[in-house]
Amino acid sequence: MTTYPAPARPASPAQSIARIVESHLPHTGDYGTAIPGLGLFRRNAIAAPVVCMVPPSIVLVAQGAKQMWVGGTGYPYDVSRFLVTSLDLPANSEVTAATAAQPCVGLTLKLDLRMLAELVAQGGFPAGAARPVGTGVGIGTATPALLDPFARLVALLEEPDAIPALAPLIQREIHYRLLLSDQAARLRQIASVDSHSHRVSRAIDWLKLHYAEAVRIEDLAARVQMSAPTFHQHFRQLTAMSPLQYQKWLRLNEARRLMLNEHADAASAAFKVGYESPSQFSREYGRLFGAPPKRDIASLRSQDVAG
């Protein structure tokens, strides 16, 4: 009697994503792609939390595990759970499971808030219970229905001529699936122009452009048509920091960029981002990044050389 080997099991969507990401990323790091809004990442080892700004996006791990820290709260995610942010959030990103043989790999996709609003306006989604969604970050269940279009989107990287025609359709399907996920309430809230989340998002957009200017909470609240107490409450709830703390975070990160990429000295960077006192700048910089400016930048440059 002739025996035949059992047919190979088809790869799961997560396995398909991991294979393509690993083939496209031979080295650790974060990389953009030819698909607008889609980024890929690879980490070959466990890594301590690093400061980052997370735009409104979904982050999928196809292999390994990560954790995002926002305001002292950890949000772990892996192959079975995705991370979603509905605002530009200052955070710390940590790699909790990765080896050279099995690197932590995955993708990020920036959310199209206009597309979400259009889909919500078209209707056809379960009503769901209206409830507060807490912060602007959440962990959702990575269902096969959601992972499948992501696998098809990443597969387009191996068929680049098809990207202009097919990527927008798949991205729309992904946004539709997200509005059916257990994170739908968070996304619907940010897509609603009358919601507090949407107004806080508008305030954040203004702060990102005017971080070097002196800001009064009353003026910023009025700009987005909220009372100062309500604005402050919802801003802190969604971002885990006050508006002025958020502005400080923006200033310090821009100063770090100026020193690292444009070789500005600490005093020049401090004044450029809105600080009047270099000593205050140095103290606050050290609290955020764990070292004073000169030592931090030297460490970052040595890491780049080592890499």
For each residue, the residues with C-beta under 8 A, 3 or more apart:
1:
2:
3:
4:
5:
6:
7:
8:
9:
10:
11: 15 16 19
12: 15 16 147
13: 16 17 144 147 148 150 151
14: 17 18 62 63 79 142 147 151
15: 11 12 18 19 62
16: 11 12 13 19 20 151 154 155
17: 13 14 20 21 60 62 105 106 107 147 150 151 154
18: 14 15 21 22 62 63 105 106
19: 11 15 16 22 23
20: 16 17 23 24 154 155 157 158
21: 17 18 24 25 40 41 42 62 105 106 107 154
22: 18 19 25 42 63 103 105
23: 19 20
24: 20 21 31 33 40 157
25: 21 22 28 29 31 40 41 42 105
26:
27: 42
28: 25 42 43 44 45 103 307
29: 25 41 42
30: 39 40 41
31: 24 25 39 40 41
32: 38 39
33: 24 38 39 40 157
34: 157 160 163
35: 38 153 156 157 163 167
36: 167
37: 109 110 112 171
38: 32 33 35 107 108 109 110 153 154
39: 30 31 32 33 107 108 109
40: 21 24 25 30 31 33 105 106 107 108 154
41: 21 25 29 30 31 104 105 106 107 108
42: 21 22 25 27 28 29 103 104 105
43: 28 47 64 95 98 103 104 105
44: 28 98 99 100 103 104
45: 28 95 98 99 100
46: 95 96 97 98
47: 43 50 94 95 98
48: 94
49: 67 69 92 93 94
50: 47 92 93 94
51: 90 91 92 253 288 289
52: 90 91 92 93
53: 88 89 90 91 253
54: 57 59 68 85 88 89 91 93 137
55: 85 88 110
56: 85 86 87 88 110 111 113 190 201
57: 54 84 85 108 109 110 111
58: 82 83 84 108 109 111 174 178
59: 54 66 68 77 82 83 84 85 106 107 108
60: 17 82 106 107 108 109 142 147 150
61: 64 65 66 77 78 79 82 104 105 106
62: 14 15 17 18 21 79 105 106 107
63: 14 18 22 79 102 103 104 105 106
64: 43 61 78 95 96 97 98 102 103 104 105 106
65: 61 76 77 78 79 95 96 97 98 104
66: 59 61 76 77 78 83 93 94 95 96 104 106
67: 49 74 75 76 77 93 94 96
68: 54 59 74 75 77 83 91 92 93 94 137
69: 49 72 73 74 75 91 92 93 94
70: 73 75 89 90 91 92 135 137 239 240
71: 135 239 240 241
72: 69 240
73: 69 70 135 240
74: 67 68 69 94
75: 67 68 69 70 83 137 138 139
76: 65 66 67 81 96 139
77: 59 61 65 66 67 68 81 82 83 139
78: 61 64 65 66 81 97
79: 14 61 62 63 65 142
80: 141 142
81: 76 77 78 139 140 141 142
82: 58 59 60 61 77 139 140 141 142 146
83: 58 59 66 68 75 77 137 138 139 140
84: 57 58 59 111 137 138 139 140 178 183 186 187
85: 54 55 56 57 59 88 89 136 137
86: 56 111 136 137 138 186 187 189 190 197 201 238
87: 56 136 190 197 200 201 204 238 239
88: 53 54 55 56 85 201 204 208
89: 53 54 70 85 136 137 239 240
90: 51 52 53 70 239 241 246 249 253
91: 51 52 53 54 68 69 70 137
92: 49 50 51 52 68 69 70
93: 49 50 52 54 66 67 68 69
94: 47 48 49 50 66 67 68 69 74
95: 43 45 46 47 64 65 66 98 104
96: 46 64 65 66 67 76
97: 46 64 65 78 104
98: 43 44 45 46 47 64 65 95 102 103 104
99: 44 45 102 103
100: 44 45 103
101:
102: 63 64 98 99
103: 22 28 42 43 44 63 64 98 99 100
104: 41 42 43 44 61 63 64 65 66 95 97 98
105: 17 18 21 22 25 40 41 42 43 61 62 63 64
106: 17 18 21 40 41 59 60 61 62 63 64 66
107: 17 21 38 39 40 41 59 60 62 150 154
108: 38 39 40 41 57 58 59 60
109: 37 38 39 57 58 60 150 153 171 174
110: 37 38 55 56 57
111: 56 57 58 84 86 116 175 178 187
112: 37 115 116 171 175
113: 56 116 117 190 191 201
114: 117 118
115: 112 118 119 171 172 175
116: 111 112 113 119 120 175 178 179 187 188 190 191
117: 113 114 120 121 191 192 193
118: 114 115 121 122
119: 115 116 122 125 172 175 176 179
120: 116 117 123 125 179 188 191 192
121: 117 118
122: 118 119
123: 120
124:
125: 119 120 128 179 180 184
126: 180 184
127:
128: 125 184 185
129:
130: 185
131: 185
132:
133: 138 185 186 189 197
134: 138 237
135: 70 71 73 138 237 238 239 240
136: 85 86 87 89 186 190 197 238 239
137: 54 68 70 75 83 84 85 86 89 91
138: 75 83 84 86 133 134 135 183 186
139: 75 76 77 81 82 83 84
140: 81 82 83 84 178 181 182 183
141: 80 81 82 181 182
142: 14 60 79 80 81 82 146 147
143: 146 147 177 181
144: 13 147 148
145: 148 177 180
146: 82 142 143 149 150 174 177 178 181
147: 12 13 14 17 60 142 143 144 150 151
148: 13 144 145 151 152
149: 146 152 153 170 173 174 177
150: 13 17 60 107 109 146 147 153 154 174
151: 13 14 16 17 147 148 154 155
152: 148 149 155 156 170
153: 35 38 109 149 150 156 167 170 171 174
154: 16 17 20 21 38 40 107 150 151 157
155: 16 20 151 152 158 159
156: 35 152 153 159 160 162 163 166 167 170
157: 20 24 33 34 35 154 160 163
158: 20 155
159: 155 156 162 163
160: 34 156 157 163
161:
162: 156 159 165 166 167
163: 34 35 156 157 159 160 166 167
164: 167 168
165: 162 168 169
166: 156 162 163 169 170
167: 35 36 153 156 162 163 164 170 171
168: 164 165 171 172
169: 165 166 172 173
170: 149 152 153 156 166 167 173 174
171: 37 109 112 115 153 167 168 174 175
172: 115 119 168 169 175 176
173: 149 169 170 176 177
174: 58 109 146 149 150 153 170 171 177 178
175: 111 112 115 116 119 171 172 178 179
176: 119 172 173 179 180
177: 143 145 146 149 173 174 180 181
178: 58 84 111 116 140 146 174 175 181 183 184 187
179: 116 119 120 125 175 176 184 187 188
180: 125 126 145 176 177 184
181: 140 141 143 146 177 178 184
182: 140 141
183: 84 138 140 178 186 187
184: 125 126 128 178 179 180 181 187 188
185: 128 130 131 133 188 189
186: 84 86 133 136 138 183 189 190
187: 84 86 111 116 178 179 183 184 190 191
188: 116 120 179 184 185 191 192
189: 86 133 185 186 192 195 196 197 198
190: 56 86 87 113 116 136 186 187 195 197 198 201
191: 113 116 117 120 187 188 198
192: 117 120 188 189 195 197 198
193: 117 198
194: 198
195: 189 190 192 198 199
196: 189 199 200 226 230 234 238
197: 86 87 133 136 189 190 192 200 201 234 238
198: 189 190 191 192 193 194 195 201 202
199: 195 196 202 203 224 225 226 231 234
200: 87 196 197 203 204 224 231 234 235 238 239
201: 56 86 87 88 113 190 197 198 204 205
202: 198 199 205 206 223 224
203: 199 200 206 207 220 221 223 224 231 235 243
204: 87 88 200 201 207 208 239 246
205: 201 202 208 209
206: 202 203 209 210 220 223 224
207: 203 204 210 211 215 220 243 246 247 250
208: 88 204 205 211 250
209: 205 206
210: 206 207 213 215
211: 207 208 247 250 251 254 273 274
212: 251 272 273 274
213: 210 274
214: 274
215: 207 210 219 220 243 244 247
216: 219 220
217: 220 221 228 231 232 243 244
218: 221 222 228
219: 215 216 222 223
220: 203 206 207 215 216 217 223 224 231 243
221: 203 217 218 224 226 227 228 230 231 232
222: 218 219 225 226
223: 202 203 206 219 220
224: 199 200 202 203 206 220 221 231
225: 199 222
226: 196 199 221 222 230 231 234
227: 221 230 231
228: 217 218 221 231 232
229: 232 233
230: 196 221 226 227 233 234
231: 199 200 203 217 220 221 224 226 227 228 234 235 243
232: 217 221 228 229 235 236 242 243
233: 229 230 236 237
234: 196 197 199 200 226 230 231 237 238
235: 200 203 231 232 238 239 242 243 246
236: 232 233 239 240 241 242
237: 134 135 233 234
238: 86 87 135 136 196 197 200 234 235
239: 70 71 87 89 90 135 136 200 204 235 236 246
240: 70 71 72 73 89 135 236
241: 71 90 236 245 246 249
242: 232 235 236 245 246
243: 203 207 215 217 220 231 232 235 246 247
244: 215 217 247 248
245: 241 242 248 249
246: 90 204 207 235 239 241 242 243 249 250
247: 207 211 215 243 244 250 251
248: 244 245 251 252 284
249: 90 241 245 246 252 253 288
250: 207 208 211 246 247 253 254
251: 211 212 247 248 254 255 273 274 275
252: 248 249 255 256 273 281 284 285 288 289
253: 51 53 90 249 250 256 257
254: 211 250 251 257 258 272 273
255: 251 252 258 259 264 266 269 270 272 273 275 281 285 293
256: 252 253 259 260 269 285 289 293 296 297
257: 253 254 260 261 262
258: 254 255 261 262 264 268 269 272 273
259: 255 256 262 263 264 265 266 269 293 297
260: 256 257 297 300 301
261: 257 258
262: 257 258 259
263: 259
264: 255 258 259 268 269 272
265: 259 268 269
266: 255 259 269 270 278 281 282 285 293 294
267: 270 271 278
268: 258 264 265 271 272
269: 255 256 258 259 264 265 266 272 273 281 293
270: 255 266 267 273 275 277 278 281 282
271: 267 268 274 275 276 278
272: 212 254 255 258 264 268 269
273: 211 212 251 252 254 255 258 269 270
274: 211 212 213 214 251 271
275: 251 255 270 271 278 280 281
276: 271 280
277: 270 280 281
278: 266 267 270 271 275 281 282
279: 282 283
280: 275 276 277 283 284
281: 252 255 266 269 270 275 277 278 284 285 293
282: 266 270 278 279 285 286 292 293
283: 279 280 286 287
284: 248 252 280 281 287 288
285: 252 255 256 266 281 282 288 289 292 293 296
286: 282 283 289 290 291 292 293 296
287: 283 284
288: 51 249 252 284 285
289: 51 252 256 285 286 296
290: 286 296
291: 286 295 296 299
292: 282 285 286 295 296
293: 255 256 259 266 269 281 282 285 286 296 297
294: 266 297 298
295: 291 292 298 299
296: 256 285 286 289 290 291 292 293 299 300
297: 256 259 260 293 294 300 301
298: 294 295 301 302
299: 291 295 296 302 303
300: 260 296 297 303 304
301: 260 297 298 304 305
302: 298 299 305 306
303: 299 300 306 307
304: 300 301 307
305: 301 302
306: 302 303
307: 28 303 304
